[in-house]
Amino acid sequence: MAHAQDGDRAAYHRLLQEITPYLRSLAARRHRDPSDVEDAVQDVLLTVHSIRQTYDPARPFAPWLVAIANRRFVDRLRRQSRRREREVALTPEHEAFCEPQTNLEAGRDRQELEGIVDNLPPAQRHAIRLLKLREMSLREAAVVSGMSVTSLKVNAHRALKKLKKLLVDRSEP
């Protein structure tokens, strides 16, 4: 590490290669999932890289490295624990369209909406299709349509206003 601090790239590269298996074994003691082990090792390596100037060459390297690794591992486990406390396991009841019939109705809704969009004036219809249905950015839609960004915004706003009115009128008895 002392050579790496002096700017010796080869020494730094060799150091990282040599400490990685050791860090992997330390991480495997704390984490069960292999991907968590690798993520933890990468986290430690990034930390070592970012604070390598704090290492004192007059002191042993191994305790410095182990202290950093242990802190990173504990931080990671705490984050995972907090995340698990907030998460809820999903079941089929959580699914928005768990019944096949509902999926068919969603398809009919989309067809109905596309039919209403077809009744819009051409510029509004084009703006809605590009910006909302194809989810293009304003710049992309401007290039494709040949309209200015301002014109697209105006046409999309007018189209949404008209669609809202049409949908409200359809839902009222």
FENQUI-V904284 format. One record per pair of residues at least 12 apart in sequence whose C-alpha atoms are under 6 Angstrom apart, sorted by the first residue. I is the first residue (numbers start at 1). J is the second residue. D is the distance in Angstrom with one decimal. If there is no record, write none. Layout:
BEGIN
i:I j:J d:D
i:I j:J d:D
END
This chain:
BEGIN
i:2 j:57 d:5.6
i:23 j:41 d:5.9
i:44 j:69 d:5.6
i:124 j:155 d:4.7
i:124 j:156 d:5.9
i:124 j:159 d:5.2
i:127 j:152 d:5.7
i:127 j:156 d:5.3
i:128 j:156 d:5.6
END
